[in-house]
């Protein structure tokens, strides 16, 4: 059952768990995530990043998700992840996405506010939830979101308070030391910054860069206001590695067999994360 992301995150905030947000790029990843939601009977977010528009268009994503989830009564959101273009946001809303993330984190603060306001006005009129980002995550190994050696820019609690008050977004992505991709060294997750943001801001927070983050850190973040955790790199790494191992077993696989393998491996790794977060 496709729903707006806001009530999912509000419930998570109240009951102190996190909703998993899992990136998809093709039929197999969409089917794998939907099977995991169905089997775990747990709400989640199916996330499609703007950068994967070269793989699929938003209408195909929506139609596929809608068709494959017809007999599922667990609520989930279809979310446009990390979108920098207002045009692409409006396209996703028209296609039927129930949630969007406007990513103006690389822009000057005032410009990020002005663009986020435009998105909120349109999205809320269409019953679509809005996530926005303040601060900017560094990129680690195998990152698909940024370039290696990007610098972490931590979210300022005072700016976050002002940003949320003006824009009236539904969820705030915070930058507190997680990275997009796998960590190059020991993760330094700044829960102290998260606590300061929580003192000033009263909406659900989103943790990007879930891959490779130690479980005890994730639990600490959830206890301090993180209601949604995004995972991309690890879904890809796990599935590619498993398929690589299978291809080395000497059998002569048909492409359709590999497609089935992909669906099942995606389902396995997504199920693992759903259990950790909830
Ligand atoms: P990872 O690739 O590190 O899991 O991050 C995913 C993410 O934040 C997508 O928005």
py3Dmol code that shows the C-alpha trace and the ligand (Angstrom):
import py3Dmol

protein = """\
ATOM      1  CA  UNK A   1       0.000   0.000   0.000  1.00  0.00           C
ATOM      2  CA  UNK A   2       1.638   3.202  -1.244  1.00  0.00           C
ATOM      3  CA  UNK A   3       1.489   6.067   1.295  1.00  0.00           C
ATOM      4  CA  UNK A   4       2.925   9.510   2.026  1.00  0.00           C
ATOM      5  CA  UNK A   5       6.213   9.103   3.978  1.00  0.00           C
ATOM      6  CA  UNK A   6       5.267  11.540   6.765  1.00  0.00           C
ATOM      7  CA  UNK A   7       3.010   9.237   8.860  1.00  0.00           C
ATOM      8  CA  UNK A   8       5.560   6.411   8.556  1.00  0.00           C
ATOM      9  CA  UNK A   9       8.308   8.611   9.987  1.00  0.00           C
ATOM     10  CA  UNK A  10       6.048  10.120  12.665  1.00  0.00           C
ATOM     11  CA  UNK A  11       5.184   6.626  13.905  1.00  0.00           C
ATOM     12  CA  UNK A  12       8.888   5.693  13.932  1.00  0.00           C
ATOM     13  CA  UNK A  13       9.684   8.866  15.889  1.00  0.00           C
ATOM     14  CA  UNK A  14       7.020   8.157  18.467  1.00  0.00           C
ATOM     15  CA  UNK A  15       7.998   4.516  18.959  1.00  0.00           C
ATOM     16  CA  UNK A  16      11.782   5.067  18.534  1.00  0.00           C
ATOM     17  CA  UNK A  17      12.602   2.834  15.596  1.00  0.00           C
ATOM     18  CA  UNK A  18      13.778   3.687  12.069  1.00  0.00           C
ATOM     19  CA  UNK A  19      12.228   3.088   8.679  1.00  0.00           C
ATOM     20  CA  UNK A  20      14.680   1.625   6.167  1.00  0.00           C
ATOM     21  CA  UNK A  21      15.040   3.433   2.857  1.00  0.00           C
ATOM     22  CA  UNK A  22      16.433   1.241   0.097  1.00  0.00           C
ATOM     23  CA  UNK A  23      17.691   2.398  -3.279  1.00  0.00           C
ATOM     24  CA  UNK A  24      16.388   0.732  -6.440  1.00  0.00           C
ATOM     25  CA  UNK A  25      17.484   1.054 -10.054  1.00  0.00           C
ATOM     26  CA  UNK A  26      15.781  -1.690 -12.073  1.00  0.00           C
ATOM     27  CA  UNK A  27      13.057  -4.362 -12.054  1.00  0.00           C
ATOM     28  CA  UNK A  28      15.141  -6.753  -9.937  1.00  0.00           C
ATOM     29  CA  UNK A  29      15.980  -4.293  -7.151  1.00  0.00           C
ATOM     30  CA  UNK A  30      12.367  -3.050  -7.012  1.00  0.00           C
ATOM     31  CA  UNK A  31      11.054  -6.627  -6.788  1.00  0.00           C
ATOM     32  CA  UNK A  32      13.688  -7.595  -4.175  1.00  0.00           C
ATOM     33  CA  UNK A  33      12.792  -4.651  -1.901  1.00  0.00           C
ATOM     34  CA  UNK A  34       9.038  -5.274  -2.285  1.00  0.00           C
ATOM     35  CA  UNK A  35       9.500  -8.975  -1.417  1.00  0.00           C
ATOM     36  CA  UNK A  36      11.475  -7.985   1.688  1.00  0.00           C
ATOM     37  CA  UNK A  37       8.717  -5.553   2.789  1.00  0.00           C
ATOM     38  CA  UNK A  38       6.105  -8.256   2.215  1.00  0.00           C
ATOM     39  CA  UNK A  39       7.989 -11.019   4.042  1.00  0.00           C
ATOM     40  CA  UNK A  40       9.095  -8.841   6.963  1.00  0.00           C
ATOM     41  CA  UNK A  41       5.634  -7.243   7.214  1.00  0.00           C
ATOM     42  CA  UNK A  42       7.393  -3.970   8.007  1.00  0.00           C
ATOM     43  CA  UNK A  43       6.908  -0.502   6.464  1.00  0.00           C
ATOM     44  CA  UNK A  44       9.841   0.830   4.432  1.00  0.00           C
ATOM     45  CA  UNK A  45      10.771   3.368   1.770  1.00  0.00           C
ATOM     46  CA  UNK A  46      11.538   2.460  -1.831  1.00  0.00           C
ATOM     47  CA  UNK A  47      14.001   5.142  -2.921  1.00  0.00           C
ATOM     48  CA  UNK A  48      14.857   6.043  -6.487  1.00  0.00           C
ATOM     49  CA  UNK A  49      17.729   8.518  -6.885  1.00  0.00           C
ATOM     50  CA  UNK A  50      17.780  11.230  -9.533  1.00  0.00           C
ATOM     51  CA  UNK A  51      21.150   9.905 -10.695  1.00  0.00           C
ATOM     52  CA  UNK A  52      19.494   6.631 -11.787  1.00  0.00           C
ATOM     53  CA  UNK A  53      17.293   8.407 -14.312  1.00  0.00           C
ATOM     54  CA  UNK A  54      19.725   7.044 -16.885  1.00  0.00           C
ATOM     55  CA  UNK A  55      18.560   3.542 -15.846  1.00  0.00           C
ATOM     56  CA  UNK A  56      14.793   4.169 -15.602  1.00  0.00           C
ATOM     57  CA  UNK A  57      12.324   7.042 -15.939  1.00  0.00           C
ATOM     58  CA  UNK A  58      10.022   7.972 -13.051  1.00  0.00           C
ATOM     59  CA  UNK A  59       6.845   6.759 -14.807  1.00  0.00           C
ATOM     60  CA  UNK A  60       8.338   3.274 -15.283  1.00  0.00           C
ATOM     61  CA  UNK A  61       9.459   3.203 -11.645  1.00  0.00           C
ATOM     62  CA  UNK A  62       6.021   4.219 -10.397  1.00  0.00           C
ATOM     63  CA  UNK A  63       4.149   1.779 -12.684  1.00  0.00           C
ATOM     64  CA  UNK A  64       6.409  -1.119 -11.738  1.00  0.00           C
ATOM     65  CA  UNK A  65       6.163  -0.401  -8.001  1.00  0.00           C
ATOM     66  CA  UNK A  66       2.402  -0.011  -8.259  1.00  0.00           C
ATOM     67  CA  UNK A  67       1.964  -3.272 -10.183  1.00  0.00           C
ATOM     68  CA  UNK A  68       4.330  -5.379  -8.074  1.00  0.00           C
ATOM     69  CA  UNK A  69       2.843  -4.174  -4.777  1.00  0.00           C
ATOM     70  CA  UNK A  70      -0.840  -4.712  -5.598  1.00  0.00           C
ATOM     71  CA  UNK A  71      -1.361  -7.500  -3.025  1.00  0.00           C
ATOM     72  CA  UNK A  72       0.742  -5.947  -0.236  1.00  0.00           C
ATOM     73  CA  UNK A  73      -1.104  -4.409   2.687  1.00  0.00           C
ATOM     74  CA  UNK A  74       2.048  -3.159   4.516  1.00  0.00           C
ATOM     75  CA  UNK A  75       2.365   0.626   4.036  1.00  0.00           C
ATOM     76  CA  UNK A  76       5.432   1.933   2.188  1.00  0.00           C
ATOM     77  CA  UNK A  77       6.472   5.153   0.439  1.00  0.00           C
ATOM     78  CA  UNK A  78       7.921   5.651  -3.043  1.00  0.00           C
ATOM     79  CA  UNK A  79      10.506   8.378  -2.572  1.00  0.00           C
ATOM     80  CA  UNK A  80      12.642  10.384  -5.010  1.00  0.00           C
ATOM     81  CA  UNK A  81      16.116  10.416  -3.412  1.00  0.00           C
ATOM     82  CA  UNK A  82      18.768  13.182  -3.722  1.00  0.00           C
ATOM     83  CA  UNK A  83      17.131  15.306  -6.391  1.00  0.00           C
ATOM     84  CA  UNK A  84      18.761  18.590  -7.339  1.00  0.00           C
ATOM     85  CA  UNK A  85      16.458  19.523 -10.209  1.00  0.00           C
ATOM     86  CA  UNK A  86      13.044  21.059  -9.505  1.00  0.00           C
ATOM     87  CA  UNK A  87      11.826  19.798 -12.898  1.00  0.00           C
ATOM     88  CA  UNK A  88      12.641  16.194 -11.957  1.00  0.00           C
ATOM     89  CA  UNK A  89      10.879  16.651  -8.611  1.00  0.00           C
ATOM     90  CA  UNK A  90       7.708  17.826 -10.362  1.00  0.00           C
ATOM     91  CA  UNK A  91       7.962  14.915 -12.848  1.00  0.00           C
ATOM     92  CA  UNK A  92       8.155  12.401  -9.986  1.00  0.00           C
ATOM     93  CA  UNK A  93       5.151  13.989  -8.252  1.00  0.00           C
ATOM     94  CA  UNK A  94       3.171  13.843 -11.509  1.00  0.00           C
ATOM     95  CA  UNK A  95       4.200  10.191 -11.965  1.00  0.00           C
ATOM     96  CA  UNK A  96       2.749   9.239  -8.565  1.00  0.00           C
ATOM     97  CA  UNK A  97       5.727   9.270  -6.153  1.00  0.00           C
ATOM     98  CA  UNK A  98       4.461   9.781  -2.594  1.00  0.00           C
ATOM     99  CA  UNK A  99       7.597  11.503  -1.296  1.00  0.00           C
ATOM    100  CA  UNK A 100      10.502  13.594  -2.626  1.00  0.00           C
ATOM    101  CA  UNK A 101      13.888  14.749  -1.393  1.00  0.00           C
ATOM    102  CA  UNK A 102      15.064  18.113  -2.604  1.00  0.00           C
ATOM    103  CA  UNK A 103      18.852  18.195  -2.202  1.00  0.00           C
ATOM    104  CA  UNK A 104      20.033  21.791  -2.124  1.00  0.00           C
ATOM    105  CA  UNK A 105      22.810  20.971   0.343  1.00  0.00           C
ATOM    106  CA  UNK A 106      25.547  22.149  -2.029  1.00  0.00           C
ATOM    107  CA  UNK A 107      23.849  25.530  -2.577  1.00  0.00           C
ATOM    108  CA  UNK A 108      24.210  28.663  -0.441  1.00  0.00           C
ATOM    109  CA  UNK A 109      21.898  28.444   2.596  1.00  0.00           C
ATOM    110  CA  UNK A 110      19.394  31.082   1.379  1.00  0.00           C
ATOM    111  CA  UNK A 111      19.108  29.474  -2.047  1.00  0.00           C
ATOM    112  CA  UNK A 112      18.546  26.041  -0.475  1.00  0.00           C
ATOM    113  CA  UNK A 113      15.707  27.578   1.578  1.00  0.00           C
ATOM    114  CA  UNK A 114      14.147  29.340  -1.444  1.00  0.00           C
ATOM    115  CA  UNK A 115      14.145  26.179  -3.610  1.00  0.00           C
ATOM    116  CA  UNK A 116      12.966  23.941  -0.785  1.00  0.00           C
ATOM    117  CA  UNK A 117      10.040  26.318  -0.226  1.00  0.00           C
ATOM    118  CA  UNK A 118       9.015  25.962  -3.887  1.00  0.00           C
ATOM    119  CA  UNK A 119       9.119  22.151  -3.606  1.00  0.00           C
ATOM    120  CA  UNK A 120       7.133  22.125  -0.344  1.00  0.00           C
ATOM    121  CA  UNK A 121       4.404  24.305  -1.836  1.00  0.00           C
ATOM    122  CA  UNK A 122       3.827  21.978  -4.804  1.00  0.00           C
ATOM    123  CA  UNK A 123       4.434  18.683  -2.978  1.00  0.00           C
ATOM    124  CA  UNK A 124       2.179  19.392  -0.022  1.00  0.00           C
ATOM    125  CA  UNK A 125      -0.621  20.494  -2.356  1.00  0.00           C
ATOM    126  CA  UNK A 126      -0.362  17.012  -3.920  1.00  0.00           C
ATOM    127  CA  UNK A 127      -0.166  15.112  -0.588  1.00  0.00           C
ATOM    128  CA  UNK A 128       3.524  14.322  -1.154  1.00  0.00           C
ATOM    129  CA  UNK A 129       6.022  14.510   1.725  1.00  0.00           C
ATOM    130  CA  UNK A 130       9.284  16.462   1.472  1.00  0.00           C
ATOM    131  CA  UNK A 131      12.742  15.685   2.820  1.00  0.00           C
ATOM    132  CA  UNK A 132      15.550  18.245   2.523  1.00  0.00           C
ATOM    133  CA  UNK A 133      19.218  18.255   3.505  1.00  0.00           C
ATOM    134  CA  UNK A 134      21.387  20.671   5.450  1.00  0.00           C
ATOM    135  CA  UNK A 135      25.118  20.055   5.644  1.00  0.00           C
ATOM    136  CA  UNK A 136      26.778  17.578   3.334  1.00  0.00           C
ATOM    137  CA  UNK A 137      28.060  14.022   3.733  1.00  0.00           C
ATOM    138  CA  UNK A 138      31.581  13.005   2.736  1.00  0.00           C
ATOM    139  CA  UNK A 139      31.984  10.149   0.271  1.00  0.00           C
ATOM    140  CA  UNK A 140      33.697   6.882   1.115  1.00  0.00           C
ATOM    141  CA  UNK A 141      34.724   3.782  -0.800  1.00  0.00           C
ATOM    142  CA  UNK A 142      32.442   2.582  -3.612  1.00  0.00           C
ATOM    143  CA  UNK A 143      30.248   5.654  -3.182  1.00  0.00           C
ATOM    144  CA  UNK A 144      27.771   6.241  -5.944  1.00  0.00           C
ATOM    145  CA  UNK A 145      26.614   9.614  -4.587  1.00  0.00           C
ATOM    146  CA  UNK A 146      29.761  11.707  -4.555  1.00  0.00           C
ATOM    147  CA  UNK A 147      33.487  11.681  -5.204  1.00  0.00           C
ATOM    148  CA  UNK A 148      36.112  10.204  -2.902  1.00  0.00           C
ATOM    149  CA  UNK A 149      37.627  12.736  -0.484  1.00  0.00           C
ATOM    150  CA  UNK A 150      34.624  15.057  -0.447  1.00  0.00           C
ATOM    151  CA  UNK A 151      34.642  16.830   2.901  1.00  0.00           C
ATOM    152  CA  UNK A 152      32.026  16.349   5.580  1.00  0.00           C
ATOM    153  CA  UNK A 153      30.108  19.543   6.383  1.00  0.00           C
ATOM    154  CA  UNK A 154      28.226  18.982   9.637  1.00  0.00           C
ATOM    155  CA  UNK A 155      24.661  20.234  10.018  1.00  0.00           C
ATOM    156  CA  UNK A 156      24.469  23.404  12.125  1.00  0.00           C
ATOM    157  CA  UNK A 157      21.754  23.060  14.825  1.00  0.00           C
ATOM    158  CA  UNK A 158      20.887  26.783  14.686  1.00  0.00           C
ATOM    159  CA  UNK A 159      20.622  26.777  10.872  1.00  0.00           C
ATOM    160  CA  UNK A 160      18.563  23.570  11.018  1.00  0.00           C
ATOM    161  CA  UNK A 161      16.079  25.211  13.399  1.00  0.00           C
ATOM    162  CA  UNK A 162      15.644  28.212  11.119  1.00  0.00           C
ATOM    163  CA  UNK A 163      15.503  26.047   7.954  1.00  0.00           C
ATOM    164  CA  UNK A 164      12.752  23.789   9.291  1.00  0.00           C
ATOM    165  CA  UNK A 165      10.720  26.712  10.706  1.00  0.00           C
ATOM    166  CA  UNK A 166      10.723  28.538   7.344  1.00  0.00           C
ATOM    167  CA  UNK A 167      10.338  25.627   4.927  1.00  0.00           C
ATOM    168  CA  UNK A 168       7.939  23.373   6.897  1.00  0.00           C
ATOM    169  CA  UNK A 169       9.566  20.233   5.476  1.00  0.00           C
ATOM    170  CA  UNK A 170       8.482  16.823   6.789  1.00  0.00           C
ATOM    171  CA  UNK A 171      11.934  15.307   7.379  1.00  0.00           C
ATOM    172  CA  UNK A 172      15.463  16.688   7.679  1.00  0.00           C
ATOM    173  CA  UNK A 173      18.542  14.839   6.409  1.00  0.00           C
ATOM    174  CA  UNK A 174      21.387  15.600   8.809  1.00  0.00           C
ATOM    175  CA  UNK A 175      25.115  15.338   8.267  1.00  0.00           C
ATOM    176  CA  UNK A 176      26.759  13.916  11.409  1.00  0.00           C
ATOM    177  CA  UNK A 177      29.700  11.842  10.203  1.00  0.00           C
ATOM    178  CA  UNK A 178      28.169   9.022   8.157  1.00  0.00           C
ATOM    179  CA  UNK A 179      29.502   8.791   4.595  1.00  0.00           C
ATOM    180  CA  UNK A 180      27.980   7.820   1.278  1.00  0.00           C
ATOM    181  CA  UNK A 181      29.692   4.522   0.479  1.00  0.00           C
ATOM    182  CA  UNK A 182      31.866   2.409   2.774  1.00  0.00           C
ATOM    183  CA  UNK A 183      34.018   3.999   5.515  1.00  0.00           C
ATOM    184  CA  UNK A 184      37.724   4.384   4.811  1.00  0.00           C
ATOM    185  CA  UNK A 185      38.604   4.175   8.508  1.00  0.00           C
ATOM    186  CA  UNK A 186      36.743   3.977  11.803  1.00  0.00           C
ATOM    187  CA  UNK A 187      33.427   5.892  11.561  1.00  0.00           C
ATOM    188  CA  UNK A 188      33.232   8.992  13.736  1.00  0.00           C
ATOM    189  CA  UNK A 189      29.476   9.485  14.118  1.00  0.00           C
ATOM    190  CA  UNK A 190      28.758  12.766  15.951  1.00  0.00           C
ATOM    191  CA  UNK A 191      25.744  11.832  18.056  1.00  0.00           C
ATOM    192  CA  UNK A 192      26.579  14.950  20.128  1.00  0.00           C
ATOM    193  CA  UNK A 193      25.650  17.111  17.099  1.00  0.00           C
ATOM    194  CA  UNK A 194      22.478  15.080  16.552  1.00  0.00           C
ATOM    195  CA  UNK A 195      21.469  15.695  20.182  1.00  0.00           C
ATOM    196  CA  UNK A 196      21.989  19.457  19.741  1.00  0.00           C
ATOM    197  CA  UNK A 197      19.845  19.462  16.583  1.00  0.00           C
ATOM    198  CA  UNK A 198      17.154  17.509  18.436  1.00  0.00           C
ATOM    199  CA  UNK A 199      17.031  20.148  21.185  1.00  0.00           C
ATOM    200  CA  UNK A 200      16.042  22.724  18.541  1.00  0.00           C
ATOM    201  CA  UNK A 201      14.146  20.814  15.850  1.00  0.00           C
ATOM    202  CA  UNK A 202      10.992  18.786  16.337  1.00  0.00           C
ATOM    203  CA  UNK A 203      10.599  16.764  13.108  1.00  0.00           C
ATOM    204  CA  UNK A 204      11.907  13.313  12.037  1.00  0.00           C
ATOM    205  CA  UNK A 205      15.598  13.163  11.040  1.00  0.00           C
ATOM    206  CA  UNK A 206      17.085  11.094   8.224  1.00  0.00           C
ATOM    207  CA  UNK A 207      20.483   9.406   8.287  1.00  0.00           C
ATOM    208  CA  UNK A 208      22.069   9.051   4.865  1.00  0.00           C
ATOM    209  CA  UNK A 209      25.034   6.740   4.325  1.00  0.00           C
ATOM    210  CA  UNK A 210      23.683   3.741   6.242  1.00  0.00           C
ATOM    211  CA  UNK A 211      26.039   1.228   4.558  1.00  0.00           C
ATOM    212  CA  UNK A 212      28.777  -0.051   6.851  1.00  0.00           C
ATOM    213  CA  UNK A 213      27.645   2.008   9.856  1.00  0.00           C
ATOM    214  CA  UNK A 214      28.132  -0.054  13.043  1.00  0.00           C
ATOM    215  CA  UNK A 215      24.868  -1.361  14.499  1.00  0.00           C
ATOM    216  CA  UNK A 216      25.437   0.175  17.949  1.00  0.00           C
ATOM    217  CA  UNK A 217      25.922   3.599  16.316  1.00  0.00           C
ATOM    218  CA  UNK A 218      22.706   3.144  14.345  1.00  0.00           C
ATOM    219  CA  UNK A 219      20.848   2.322  17.573  1.00  0.00           C
ATOM    220  CA  UNK A 220      22.324   5.401  19.278  1.00  0.00           C
ATOM    221  CA  UNK A 221      21.194   7.567  16.341  1.00  0.00           C
ATOM    222  CA  UNK A 222      17.679   6.052  16.443  1.00  0.00           C
ATOM    223  CA  UNK A 223      17.467   6.799  20.187  1.00  0.00           C
ATOM    224  CA  UNK A 224      18.278  10.430  19.350  1.00  0.00           C
ATOM    225  CA  UNK A 225      15.748  11.181  16.643  1.00  0.00           C
ATOM    226  CA  UNK A 226      16.827   9.364  13.453  1.00  0.00           C
ATOM    227  CA  UNK A 227      13.614   7.918  11.979  1.00  0.00           C
ATOM    228  CA  UNK A 228      14.795   6.875   8.514  1.00  0.00           C
ATOM    229  CA  UNK A 229      18.097   5.293   7.454  1.00  0.00           C
ATOM    230  CA  UNK A 230      19.184   5.170   3.811  1.00  0.00           C
ATOM    231  CA  UNK A 231      21.074   2.208   2.337  1.00  0.00           C
ATOM    232  CA  UNK A 232      22.424   2.004  -1.182  1.00  0.00           C
ATOM    233  CA  UNK A 233      26.083   0.902  -1.494  1.00  0.00           C
ATOM    234  CA  UNK A 234      25.762  -2.246   0.589  1.00  0.00           C
ATOM    235  CA  UNK A 235      22.764  -3.509  -1.390  1.00  0.00           C
ATOM    236  CA  UNK A 236      24.840  -3.213  -4.535  1.00  0.00           C
ATOM    237  CA  UNK A 237      28.101  -4.599  -3.071  1.00  0.00           C
ATOM    238  CA  UNK A 238      26.438  -7.605  -1.432  1.00  0.00           C
ATOM    239  CA  UNK A 239      24.440  -8.524  -4.522  1.00  0.00           C
ATOM    240  CA  UNK A 240      27.309  -8.079  -6.983  1.00  0.00           C
ATOM    241  CA  UNK A 241      29.632 -10.175  -4.783  1.00  0.00           C
ATOM    242  CA  UNK A 242      27.078 -12.976  -4.402  1.00  0.00           C
ATOM    243  CA  UNK A 243      26.467 -13.074  -8.156  1.00  0.00           C
ATOM    244  CA  UNK A 244      30.234 -13.024  -8.769  1.00  0.00           C
ATOM    245  CA  UNK A 245      30.625 -16.060  -6.480  1.00  0.00           C
ATOM    246  CA  UNK A 246      27.780 -17.885  -8.221  1.00  0.00           C
ATOM    247  CA  UNK A 247      29.272 -17.211 -11.664  1.00  0.00           C
ATOM    248  CA  UNK A 248      32.515 -18.823 -10.507  1.00  0.00           C
ATOM    249  CA  UNK A 249      30.863 -22.165  -9.732  1.00  0.00           C
ATOM    250  CA  UNK A 250      31.431 -23.458 -13.249  1.00  0.00           C
ATOM    251  CA  UNK A 251      27.760 -23.688 -14.307  1.00  0.00           C
ATOM    252  CA  UNK A 252      26.501 -22.106 -17.509  1.00  0.00           C
ATOM    253  CA  UNK A 253      23.899 -19.572 -16.348  1.00  0.00           C
ATOM    254  CA  UNK A 254      21.155 -18.046 -18.496  1.00  0.00           C
ATOM    255  CA  UNK A 255      20.626 -14.301 -18.025  1.00  0.00           C
ATOM    256  CA  UNK A 256      17.154 -15.005 -16.596  1.00  0.00           C
ATOM    257  CA  UNK A 257      18.800 -17.080 -13.799  1.00  0.00           C
ATOM    258  CA  UNK A 258      21.013 -14.131 -12.910  1.00  0.00           C
ATOM    259  CA  UNK A 259      17.944 -11.876 -12.789  1.00  0.00           C
ATOM    260  CA  UNK A 260      16.327 -14.256 -10.251  1.00  0.00           C
ATOM    261  CA  UNK A 261      19.537 -14.353  -8.213  1.00  0.00           C
ATOM    262  CA  UNK A 262      19.621 -10.556  -8.111  1.00  0.00           C
ATOM    263  CA  UNK A 263      16.036 -10.359  -6.789  1.00  0.00           C
ATOM    264  CA  UNK A 264      16.764 -12.891  -4.038  1.00  0.00           C
ATOM    265  CA  UNK A 265      20.089 -11.378  -2.934  1.00  0.00           C
ATOM    266  CA  UNK A 266      18.537  -7.888  -2.774  1.00  0.00           C
ATOM    267  CA  UNK A 267      15.694  -9.312  -0.708  1.00  0.00           C
ATOM    268  CA  UNK A 268      18.216 -10.927   1.714  1.00  0.00           C
ATOM    269  CA  UNK A 269      20.275  -7.794   2.369  1.00  0.00           C
ATOM    270  CA  UNK A 270      17.229  -5.512   2.629  1.00  0.00           C
ATOM    271  CA  UNK A 271      15.576  -7.943   5.082  1.00  0.00           C
ATOM    272  CA  UNK A 272      18.750  -7.866   7.213  1.00  0.00           C
ATOM    273  CA  UNK A 273      18.589  -4.080   7.454  1.00  0.00           C
ATOM    274  CA  UNK A 274      14.838  -3.989   8.096  1.00  0.00           C
ATOM    275  CA  UNK A 275      15.421  -6.255  11.136  1.00  0.00           C
ATOM    276  CA  UNK A 276      18.270  -4.077  12.457  1.00  0.00           C
ATOM    277  CA  UNK A 277      16.333  -0.815  12.124  1.00  0.00           C
ATOM    278  CA  UNK A 278      13.123  -2.020  13.703  1.00  0.00           C
TER     279      UNK A 278
END
"""
ligand_1 = """\
10
LIG
P 25.069 4.446 1.265
O 25.359 4.254 -0.181
O 26.306 4.782 2.049
O 24.327 3.314 1.866
O 24.139 5.743 1.369
C 22.882 5.699 0.771
C 22.179 6.994 0.834
O 22.381 7.797 1.717
C 21.189 7.237 -0.223
O 20.529 8.453 -0.072
"""
view = py3Dmol.view(width=600, height=400)
view.addModel(protein, "pdb")
view.setStyle({"model": 0}, {"cartoon": {"style": "trace"}})
view.addModel(ligand_1, "xyz")
view.setStyle({"model": 1}, {"stick": {}})
view.zoomTo()
view.show()
